[in-house]
Amino acid sequence: QAEKCDTSTCQLPYCFCSIDGTLIPGGLDPEDTPQMILIMLDGAVNTNNFPYYTRLFKNRKNPNGCQIKGTFFLTHHYSNYYQIQELVHDGHEMAVSSISDDAGLYLKNSSDWANELVGMRSILGLQAN
């Protein structure tokens, strides 16, 4: 069982207590509290999901009027790099997941990890430039 949080010693940014999850750090009013929603997508971008992604982000804006954006963690298998390039052109962020999307990658050694991640970064740079 975890120890009870002591609000007198627990200070941001290293610690935050909220018994029921409703307290806002810094004692801000809910109306003055910025909200952040992260949209992260994992896997290949291709004709199966590209239309969904374009609909997801179309005509959606932040309160400041800026278009919302997403981060795509890409794999090589089945990716369409032309469509990835379109997403980059629209301002979305691309990150690498792996070449093979191997579910057992966590069991492999650092060399295998490097080959997957650095390899995917190289492929992305060459194909979706």
DSSP file with accessible surface (Angstrom, degrees, kcal/mol):
  #  RESIDUE AA STRUCTURE BP1 BP2  ACC     N-H-->O    O-->H-N    N-H-->O    O-->H-N    TCO  KAPPA ALPHA  PHI   PSI    X-CA   Y-CA   Z-CA
    1    1 A Q              0   0  245      0, 0.0     2,-0.1     0, 0.0     0, 0.0   0.000 360.0 360.0 360.0 136.3    0.0    0.0    0.0
    2    2 A A        -     0   0   92      1,-0.1     2,-0.1     3,-0.0     3,-0.1  -0.405 360.0-104.1 -74.1 150.4    1.3    3.5   -0.9
    3    3 A E        -     0   0  188      1,-0.1     2,-0.1    -2,-0.1    -1,-0.1  -0.418  42.5 -96.0 -70.6 151.2    2.0    6.0    1.7
    4    4 A K        -     0   0  191     -2,-0.1     2,-0.3     1,-0.1    -1,-0.1  -0.428  44.1-109.7 -67.3 138.6   -0.5    8.9    2.2
    5    5 A a        -     0   0   61     -2,-0.1     2,-0.8    -3,-0.1    -1,-0.1  -0.552  23.6-145.7 -75.0 129.3    0.5   12.0    0.3
    6    6 A D    >>  -     0   0   78     -2,-0.3     4,-2.0     1,-0.1     3,-1.2  -0.846   6.5-163.3 -98.3 106.2    1.6   14.8    2.6
    7    7 A T  T 34 S+     0   0  102     -2,-0.8    -1,-0.1     1,-0.3    10,-0.1   0.723  86.1  62.5 -64.7 -19.2    0.6   18.1    0.9
    8    8 A S  T 34 S+     0   0   86      1,-0.2    -1,-0.3    -3,-0.1    -2,-0.0   0.785 117.3  26.8 -77.8 -24.3    2.9   20.1    3.1
    9    9 A T  T <4 S+     0   0  104     -3,-1.2     2,-0.8     1,-0.0    -2,-0.2   0.597 101.1  90.4-109.9 -15.2    6.0   18.4    1.7
   10   10 A b     <  +     0   0   15     -4,-2.0     2,-0.4     4,-0.0     7,-0.2  -0.747  57.5 170.9 -88.3 110.5    4.8   17.4   -1.7
   11   11 A Q    >>  -     0   0  119     -2,-0.8     4,-1.2     5,-0.1     3,-1.1  -0.962  28.8 -78.6-127.0 140.9    5.6   20.3   -4.1
   12   12 A L  T 34 S+     0   0   89     -2,-0.4     4,-0.1     1,-0.3     0, 0.0  -0.348 104.3  28.4 -63.6 149.0    5.5   20.7   -7.8
   13   13 A P  T 34 S+     0   0  107      0, 0.0    -1,-0.3     0, 0.0     3,-0.1  -0.972 130.0  38.0 -91.8   5.5    7.2   19.9  -10.1
   14   14 A Y  T <4 S+     0   0  215     -3,-1.1     2,-0.3     1,-0.2    -2,-0.2   0.671 124.6  16.5 -90.6 -18.0    8.4   16.8   -8.2
   15   15 A b     <  -     0   0   52     -4,-1.2     2,-0.3     2,-0.0    -1,-0.2  -0.993  55.4-175.7-155.8 145.2    5.3   15.8   -6.5
   16   16 A F        -     0   0   91     -2,-0.3     2,-0.4    -3,-0.1    -5,-0.1  -0.949  11.5-155.3-148.0 127.1    1.5   16.5   -6.7
   17   17 A a        +     0   0   15     -2,-0.3     2,-0.2    -7,-0.2    -2,-0.0  -0.862  22.8 156.8-102.7 134.5   -1.2   15.3   -4.3
   18   18 A S        -     0   0   33     -2,-0.4     3,-0.2     1,-0.1    -2,-0.0  -0.757  22.9-161.9-153.0 104.8   -4.9   14.9   -5.3
   19   19 A I  S    S+     0   0  166     -2,-0.2    -1,-0.1     1,-0.2   -14,-0.0   0.907  94.2  18.6 -56.3 -46.1   -6.9   12.4   -3.2
   20   20 A D  S    S-     0   0  113      0, 0.0    -1,-0.2     0, 0.0    -2,-0.0   0.375 108.9-108.7-110.8   6.4   -9.7   12.0   -5.8
   21   21 A G  S    S+     0   0   61     -3,-0.2    -2,-0.1     1,-0.0    -3,-0.0   0.547  95.1 100.1  82.7   7.4   -7.9   13.3   -8.9
   22   22 A T        +     0   0   98      2,-0.1     2,-0.2     0, 0.0    -4,-0.1   0.594  49.0 103.8-103.1 -12.5   -9.9   16.5   -9.1
   23   23 A L        -     0   0  101      1,-0.0     3,-0.0     4,-0.0     5,-0.0  -0.486  64.7-138.7 -70.8 141.2   -7.4   19.0   -7.6
   24   24 A I    >   -     0   0   45      4,-0.2     3,-1.9    -2,-0.2     4,-0.2  -0.863  24.5-107.6-102.9 129.6   -5.7   21.2  -10.1
   25   25 A P  G >  S+     0   0   60      0, 0.0     3,-0.9     0, 0.0    -9,-0.1  -0.229 103.8  19.7 -54.6 140.3   -1.9   21.9   -9.7
   26   26 A G  G 3  S-     0   0   71      1,-0.2    -3,-0.0     2,-0.0     0, 0.0   0.505 119.1 -89.1  78.7   3.3   -1.2   25.4   -8.5
   27   27 A G  G <  S+     0   0   66     -3,-1.9    -1,-0.2     1,-0.2     2,-0.0   0.744  72.1 167.8  67.7  24.4   -4.7   26.0   -7.3
   28   28 A L    <   -     0   0   84     -3,-0.9    -4,-0.2    -4,-0.2    -1,-0.2  -0.351  40.2-109.9 -68.9 149.9   -6.0   27.3  -10.6
   29   29 A D    >   -     0   0   94      1,-0.1     3,-1.5     3,-0.0     4,-0.4  -0.537  28.2-117.4 -72.3 146.0   -9.7   27.7  -11.2
   30   30 A P  G >  S+     0   0   86      0, 0.0     3,-1.2     0, 0.0    -1,-0.1   0.870 115.5  56.8 -54.1 -36.0  -11.0   25.1  -13.8
   31   31 A E  G 3  S+     0   0  158      1,-0.3    -3,-0.0     3,-0.0    -2,-0.0   0.769 110.5  43.9 -67.3 -24.3  -12.0   28.0  -16.1
   32   32 A D  G <  S+     0   0  110     -3,-1.5    -1,-0.3     2,-0.1    -3,-0.0   0.305  90.1 106.1-101.8   7.9   -8.4   29.2  -16.1
   33   33 A T    <   -     0   0   27     -3,-1.2     2,-0.1    -4,-0.4    -9,-0.0  -0.789  67.4-133.4 -95.6 119.0   -6.8   25.8  -16.5
   34   34 A P        -     0   0  109      0, 0.0     2,-0.4     0, 0.0    -2,-0.1  -0.426  18.1-145.7 -67.8 144.7   -5.3   25.0  -19.9
   35   35 A Q        -     0   0  160     -2,-0.1     2,-0.4     2,-0.0     0, 0.0  -0.902  10.0-163.4-110.6 143.6   -6.2   21.6  -21.3
   36   36 A M        -     0   0  156     -2,-0.4     2,-0.5     2,-0.0     0, 0.0  -0.994   5.2-173.8-130.4 126.5   -3.9   19.5  -23.5
   37   37 A I        -     0   0  149     -2,-0.4     2,-0.5     2,-0.0    -2,-0.0  -0.986  11.8-154.0-117.8 126.9   -4.9   16.6  -25.6
   38   38 A L        -     0   0  118     -2,-0.5     2,-0.6     2,-0.0    32,-0.1  -0.870   3.0-162.1-102.6 130.3   -2.3   14.6  -27.3
   39   39 A I        +     0   0   45     -2,-0.5    32,-2.4    30,-0.4     2,-0.4  -0.951  18.6 169.2-112.7 110.5   -3.1   12.7  -30.5
   40   40 A M  E     -a   71   0A 112     -2,-0.6     2,-0.4    30,-0.2    32,-0.2  -0.989  12.9-166.9-125.6 130.9   -0.5   10.0  -31.2
   41   41 A L  E     -a   72   0A  32     30,-2.6    32,-3.7    -2,-0.4     2,-0.4  -0.937   5.9-155.1-121.0 141.0   -1.0    7.3  -33.8
   42   42 A D  E     +a   73   0A 106     -2,-0.4     2,-0.3    30,-0.2    32,-0.2  -0.948  47.8  21.6-123.4 131.3    1.2    4.2  -34.1
   43   43 A G  S    S-     0   0   12     30,-3.1    32,-0.5    -2,-0.4     2,-0.1  -0.743  92.8 -13.3 121.7-163.7    1.9    2.1  -37.2
   44   44 A A        -     0   0   15     -2,-0.3     2,-0.5    30,-0.2    35,-0.1  -0.385  48.5-141.6 -75.0 149.7    1.8    2.3  -41.0
   45   45 A V        +     0   0    1     30,-0.3    35,-3.5    -2,-0.1     2,-0.3  -0.973  46.1 132.8-107.1 124.3    0.1    5.2  -42.8
   46   46 A N  S >> S-     0   0   23     -2,-0.5     4,-3.1    33,-0.2     3,-1.1  -0.880  71.5 -69.0-157.1-173.6   -1.5    3.8  -46.0
   47   47 A T  T 34 S+     0   0   97      1,-0.3    32,-0.0    -2,-0.3    -2,-0.0   0.693 122.6  62.9 -65.4 -17.4   -4.7    3.8  -48.0
   48   48 A N  T 34 S+     0   0  144      1,-0.1    -1,-0.3     2,-0.1     4,-0.1   0.831 123.2  13.5 -73.8 -33.7   -6.6    1.9  -45.3
   49   49 A N  T <> S+     0   0   32     -3,-1.1     4,-2.4     2,-0.1     5,-0.2   0.591 102.4  87.3-119.9 -15.1   -6.2    4.7  -42.7
   50   50 A F  H  X S+     0   0   22     -4,-3.1     4,-2.6     1,-0.2     5,-0.2   0.914  90.7  51.2 -56.7 -45.0   -5.0    7.9  -44.5
   51   51 A P  H  > S+     0   0   57      0, 0.0     4,-2.1     0, 0.0    -1,-0.2   0.904 110.5  50.7 -60.5 -36.3   -8.6    9.0  -45.3
   52   52 A Y  H  > S+     0   0  122      2,-0.2     4,-2.6     1,-0.2    -2,-0.2   0.932 109.9  49.5 -64.3 -44.5   -9.5    8.6  -41.6
   53   53 A Y  H  X S+     0   0   20     -4,-2.4     4,-1.8     1,-0.2    -1,-0.2   0.905 110.1  50.0 -62.7 -42.3   -6.5   10.6  -40.5
   54   54 A T  H  X S+     0   0   53     -4,-2.6     4,-1.2     1,-0.2    -1,-0.2   0.907 113.7  45.8 -66.1 -37.0   -7.3   13.5  -42.9
   55   55 A R  H  < S+     0   0  158     -4,-2.1    -2,-0.2    -5,-0.2    -1,-0.2   0.886 108.6  57.7 -68.3 -38.4  -11.0   13.5  -41.7
   56   56 A L  H  < S+     0   0   33     -4,-2.6    -2,-0.2     1,-0.2    -1,-0.2   0.900 117.0  31.9 -58.5 -41.4   -9.8   13.4  -38.1
   57   57 A F  H >< S+     0   0    8     -4,-1.8     3,-1.2    -5,-0.1    11,-0.3   0.585  91.8 113.8 -96.3 -10.6   -7.7   16.5  -38.4
   58   58 A K  T 3< S-     0   0  142     -4,-1.2     3,-0.1     1,-0.2    -4,-0.0  -0.425  91.5  -7.7 -70.3 131.7   -9.8   18.4  -41.0
   59   59 A N  T 3  S+     0   0  132      1,-0.2     2,-0.5    -2,-0.2    -1,-0.2   0.751  96.8 130.7  58.5  28.5  -11.5   21.6  -39.7
   60   60 A R    <   -     0   0  131     -3,-1.2     8,-2.1     8,-0.1     2,-0.3  -0.965  33.1-179.8-112.8 128.6  -10.5   21.1  -36.1
   61   61 A K  B     -C   67   0B 128     -2,-0.5     6,-0.2     6,-0.2     5,-0.1  -0.906  27.7-118.7-129.3 152.4   -8.9   24.0  -34.3
   62   62 A N    >   -     0   0   74      4,-3.4     3,-2.6    -2,-0.3     6,-0.0  -0.380  46.0 -97.0 -74.0 164.3   -7.5   24.8  -30.9
   63   63 A P  T 3  S+     0   0  143      0, 0.0    -1,-0.1     0, 0.0    -2,-0.0   0.794 126.3  60.4 -56.1 -24.6   -9.1   27.7  -28.9
   64   64 A N  T 3  S-     0   0  119      2,-0.1     3,-0.1     1,-0.1    -2,-0.0   0.438 121.6-107.4 -84.0   2.9   -6.4   30.0  -30.3
   65   65 A G  S <  S+     0   0   43     -3,-2.6     2,-0.2     1,-0.3    -1,-0.1   0.326  76.3 133.4  92.2  -8.3   -7.5   29.3  -33.8
   66   66 A C        -     0   0   70      1,-0.1    -4,-3.4    -5,-0.1    -1,-0.3  -0.526  63.3-106.2 -78.0 145.3   -4.5   27.1  -34.8
   67   67 A Q  B     -C   61   0B  56     -6,-0.2    -6,-0.2    -2,-0.2     2,-0.1  -0.378  38.3-112.2 -65.2 141.7   -5.2   23.8  -36.6
   68   68 A I        -     0   0   28     -8,-2.1     2,-0.3   -11,-0.3    -8,-0.1  -0.433  34.9-161.2 -75.2 154.3   -4.7   20.7  -34.4
   69   69 A K        -     0   0   95     -2,-0.1   -30,-0.4    23,-0.0     2,-0.3  -0.894   4.3-148.9-132.2 162.7   -1.8   18.4  -35.2
   70   70 A G        -     0   0    4     -2,-0.3    23,-2.5   -32,-0.1     2,-0.5  -0.835  13.9-127.0-128.3 166.6   -0.8   14.8  -34.4
   71   71 A T  E     -ab  40  93A  27    -32,-2.4   -30,-2.6    -2,-0.3     2,-0.6  -0.977  21.5-157.3-114.2 127.6    2.3   12.7  -33.9
   72   72 A F  E     -ab  41  94A   2     21,-2.7    23,-3.2    -2,-0.5     2,-0.9  -0.928   6.6-156.2-109.2 119.8    2.6    9.6  -36.0
   73   73 A F  E     -ab  42  95A  76    -32,-3.7   -30,-3.1    -2,-0.6    23,-0.2  -0.849  31.5-151.5 -93.7 104.1    4.9    6.8  -34.7
   74   74 A L  E     - b   0  96A   0     21,-3.0    23,-2.9    -2,-0.9    24,-1.0  -0.512  22.2-166.7 -92.0 146.1    5.7    5.1  -38.0
   75   75 A T  E     - b   0  98A   4    -32,-0.5   -30,-0.3    22,-0.2    24,-0.2  -0.868  23.1-132.9-116.1 157.7    6.6    1.6  -39.0
   76   76 A H  S >  S+     0   0   64     22,-1.0     3,-2.3    23,-0.7    24,-0.2   0.924  76.0  94.1 -77.6 -47.1    7.9    0.7  -42.5
   77   77 A H  T 3  S-     0   0   88     22,-1.5    -2,-0.2     1,-0.3   -33,-0.1  -0.268 106.0  -4.1 -57.1 125.7    5.8   -2.3  -43.4
   78   78 A Y  T 3  S+     0   0  203      1,-0.2    -1,-0.3   -34,-0.1     2,-0.2   0.525  95.4 144.8  71.3   9.8    2.7   -1.2  -45.5
   79   79 A S    <   -     0   0   19     -3,-2.3     2,-0.7   -35,-0.1    -1,-0.2  -0.585  43.7-146.6 -80.3 143.2    3.5    2.5  -45.2
   80   80 A N     >  -     0   0   55    -35,-3.5     4,-1.9    -2,-0.2     3,-0.3  -0.929   8.9-164.9-107.0 106.9    2.8    4.8  -48.1
   81   81 A Y  H  > S+     0   0   22     -2,-0.7     4,-2.4     1,-0.2    -1,-0.1   0.752  85.5  60.6 -72.3 -22.7    5.5    7.5  -48.0
   82   82 A Y  H  > S+     0   0  155      2,-0.2     4,-1.8     1,-0.2    -1,-0.2   0.934 108.3  44.9 -65.1 -43.3    3.7    9.8  -50.4
   83   83 A Q  H  > S+     0   0   20     -3,-0.3     4,-2.0     2,-0.2    -2,-0.2   0.880 111.1  53.4 -69.1 -36.1    0.8    9.9  -47.8
   84   84 A I  H  X S+     0   0    0     -4,-1.9     4,-2.4     1,-0.2    -1,-0.2   0.933 107.3  51.9 -61.0 -43.7    3.3   10.4  -45.0
   85   85 A Q  H  X S+     0   0   80     -4,-2.4     4,-2.6     1,-0.2    -2,-0.2   0.884 106.6  53.7 -62.4 -36.9    4.8   13.3  -46.9
   86   86 A E  H  X S+     0   0   68     -4,-1.8     4,-1.7     2,-0.2    -1,-0.2   0.912 108.6  49.3 -62.4 -41.6    1.3   14.9  -47.2
   87   87 A L  H  <>S+     0   0    1     -4,-2.0     5,-2.2     2,-0.2    -2,-0.2   0.907 111.0  49.5 -64.7 -40.5    0.8   14.6  -43.5
   88   88 A V  H ><5S+     0   0   68     -4,-2.4     3,-2.1     1,-0.2    -2,-0.2   0.932 108.1  53.9 -61.6 -44.6    4.2   16.3  -42.9
   89   89 A H  H 3<5S+     0   0  160     -4,-2.6    -1,-0.2     1,-0.3    -2,-0.2   0.850 104.2  56.0 -59.3 -33.0    3.3   19.0  -45.3
   90   90 A D  T 3<5S-     0   0   77     -4,-1.7    -1,-0.3    -5,-0.2    -2,-0.2   0.442 127.2-100.7 -79.8  -1.1    0.1   19.6  -43.3
   91   91 A G  T < 5S+     0   0   46     -3,-2.1    -3,-0.2     1,-0.3    -2,-0.1   0.529  72.5 144.2  99.0   7.7    2.3   20.1  -40.2
   92   92 A H      < -     0   0   16     -5,-2.2     2,-0.4   -23,-0.1    -1,-0.3  -0.436  48.9-117.0 -78.9 156.6    2.1   16.8  -38.4
   93   93 A E  E     -b   71   0A 118    -23,-2.5   -21,-2.7    -2,-0.1     2,-0.4  -0.763  21.8-152.8 -96.7 136.5    5.0   15.4  -36.6
   94   94 A M  E     +b   72   0A  36     -2,-0.4     2,-0.3   -23,-0.2   -21,-0.2  -0.917  16.5 174.6-110.6 134.5    6.6   12.1  -37.6
   95   95 A A  E     -b   73   0A  25    -23,-3.2   -21,-3.0    -2,-0.4     2,-0.4  -0.906  30.5-110.3-129.9 159.5    8.5    9.8  -35.2
   96   96 A V  E     +b   74   0A  45     -2,-0.3   -21,-0.2   -23,-0.2     3,-0.1  -0.743  31.1 169.3 -96.2 140.6    9.9    6.4  -35.7
   97   97 A S  E     -     0   0A  31    -23,-2.9     2,-0.3    -2,-0.4   -22,-0.2   0.712  61.0 -64.9-103.9 -68.8    8.5    3.2  -34.2
   98   98 A S  E     -b   75   0A   4    -24,-1.0   -22,-1.0     1,-0.1    -1,-0.3  -0.971  31.8-109.4-170.3 171.4   10.5    0.5  -36.0
   99   99 A I  S    S+     0   0   39     -2,-0.3   -22,-1.5   -24,-0.2   -23,-0.7   0.955 114.9  24.3 -73.4 -51.7   11.0   -1.1  -39.4
  100  100 A S  S    S-     0   0   36    -24,-0.2     3,-0.2   -25,-0.1    -1,-0.1   0.590  90.3-131.0 -95.7 -13.1    9.2   -4.3  -38.7
  101  101 A D        -     0   0   87      1,-0.2     2,-0.5   -27,-0.1   -26,-0.1   0.881  37.7-172.4  58.5  38.2    6.8   -3.5  -35.9
  102  102 A D    >   -     0   0   53      1,-0.2     3,-1.7     2,-0.1     4,-0.2  -0.492  20.9-154.7 -67.8 116.4    8.1   -6.6  -34.1
  103  103 A A  T 3  S+     0   0   92     -2,-0.5     3,-0.4     1,-0.3    -1,-0.2   0.745  94.2  53.2 -65.6 -21.1    6.1   -7.2  -31.0
  104  104 A G  T >  S+     0   0   21      1,-0.2     3,-1.9     2,-0.1     4,-0.4   0.255  72.2 109.9 -97.9  14.0    9.0   -9.0  -29.5
  105  105 A L  G X   +     0   0   16     -3,-1.7     3,-1.9     1,-0.3    -1,-0.2   0.851  68.8  66.2 -59.4 -32.0   11.5   -6.2  -30.0
  106  106 A Y  G 3  S+     0   0  165     -3,-0.4    -1,-0.3     1,-0.3    -2,-0.1   0.725  97.9  55.2 -63.6 -18.2   11.6   -5.6  -26.2
  107  107 A L  G <  S+     0   0  129     -3,-1.9    -1,-0.3     2,-0.0    -2,-0.2   0.555  95.4  87.9 -88.4  -8.5   13.2   -9.0  -25.8
  108  108 A K  S <  S-     0   0   94     -3,-1.9     2,-0.0    -4,-0.4    -3,-0.0  -0.343  81.6 -95.0 -92.9 172.5   16.1   -8.3  -28.2
  109  109 A N     >  -     0   0   93     -2,-0.1     4,-2.0     1,-0.1     3,-0.3  -0.217  38.8 -98.4 -83.5 173.4   19.5   -6.8  -27.7
  110  110 A S  H  > S+     0   0  102      1,-0.2     4,-2.7     2,-0.2     5,-0.2   0.815 120.8  58.5 -64.5 -30.2   20.5   -3.1  -28.1
  111  111 A S  H  > S+     0   0   64      2,-0.2     4,-2.5     1,-0.2    -1,-0.2   0.921 106.7  47.3 -65.6 -42.9   22.0   -3.8  -31.5
  112  112 A D  H  > S+     0   0   61     -3,-0.3     4,-2.1     2,-0.2    -2,-0.2   0.902 112.1  51.2 -64.2 -40.0   18.6   -5.1  -32.8
  113  113 A W  H  X S+     0   0  105     -4,-2.0     4,-2.8     2,-0.2     5,-0.3   0.942 111.0  47.7 -60.2 -48.8   16.9   -2.1  -31.3
  114  114 A A  H  X>S+     0   0   46     -4,-2.7     4,-2.5     1,-0.2     5,-0.8   0.915 110.0  52.3 -61.3 -43.2   19.4    0.3  -33.0
  115  115 A N  H  X5S+     0   0  102     -4,-2.5     4,-1.1     1,-0.2    -1,-0.2   0.911 113.7  44.4 -59.3 -42.1   19.0   -1.5  -36.4
  116  116 A E  H  X5S+     0   0   33     -4,-2.1     4,-1.8     3,-0.2    -2,-0.2   0.942 121.8  35.4 -67.9 -48.6   15.2   -1.1  -36.1
  117  117 A L  H  X5S+     0   0   57     -4,-2.8     4,-2.2     2,-0.2    -2,-0.2   0.942 122.8  40.9 -77.2 -47.9   15.0    2.5  -35.0
  118  118 A V  H  X5S+     0   0   68     -4,-2.5     4,-2.4    -5,-0.3    -3,-0.2   0.908 115.8  53.3 -67.4 -38.3   18.0    4.0  -36.8
  119  119 A G  H  X<S+     0   0   19     -4,-1.1     4,-2.5    -5,-0.8    -1,-0.2   0.920 109.0  48.1 -60.8 -43.7   17.0    2.0  -39.9
  120  120 A M  H  X S+     0   0    0     -4,-1.8     4,-2.7     1,-0.2    -1,-0.2   0.904 109.7  52.8 -65.6 -38.4   13.5    3.4  -39.8
  121  121 A R  H  X S+     0   0  158     -4,-2.2     4,-2.3     2,-0.2    -1,-0.2   0.918 110.8  47.7 -61.9 -41.6   14.8    6.9  -39.4
  122  122 A S  H  X S+     0   0   63     -4,-2.4     4,-2.0     2,-0.2    -2,-0.2   0.931 112.4  48.1 -65.4 -44.4   17.0    6.4  -42.5
  123  123 A I  H  X S+     0   0   38     -4,-2.5     4,-3.1     1,-0.2     5,-0.4   0.930 111.8  50.5 -61.7 -44.4   14.1    4.9  -44.5
  124  124 A L  H  X S+     0   0   26     -4,-2.7     4,-2.3     1,-0.2    -1,-0.2   0.917 110.0  50.2 -60.4 -43.8   11.8    7.8  -43.5
  125  125 A G  H  < S+     0   0   41     -4,-2.3    -1,-0.2    -5,-0.2    -2,-0.2   0.866 117.0  40.5 -64.1 -34.8   14.5   10.4  -44.5
  126  126 A L  H  < S+     0   0  139     -4,-2.0     3,-0.4    -5,-0.2    -2,-0.2   0.890 123.4  35.7 -80.7 -40.6   14.9    8.8  -47.9
  127  127 A Q  H  < S+     0   0  113     -4,-3.1    -3,-0.2    -5,-0.2    -2,-0.2   0.783 124.0  35.6 -88.3 -32.2   11.3    8.0  -48.7
  128  128 A A     <        0   0   15     -4,-2.3    -1,-0.2    -5,-0.4    -2,-0.1  -0.199 360.0 360.0-117.9  42.1    9.3   10.9  -47.2
  129  129 A N              0   0  152     -3,-0.4    -4,-0.1    -4,-0.0   -44,-0.0  -0.598 360.0 360.0 -83.7 360.0   11.7   13.7  -47.8
